[in-house]
């Protein structure tokens, strides 16, 4: 088993029992995030640990709402890219 996966499993296994644990994986494009999550998912299944993989990219709004809006490009990327209401409803209001 990969050293980083072992470290992650140790952190997950030592979290307080009965509580939800959220682990965010972030990084540059093509840095291995998906591969890491696939390996971790496999190990979690083997450990019989319940989990759900959430991809933030599934919550990007359509292009016309985030590009050529009249705002600066940085503003469009950081403030208009994500479906904030949907994410808030999905994760914070339940």
Order of alpha helices (4+ residues) and beta strands (2+ residues): alpha-alpha-alpha
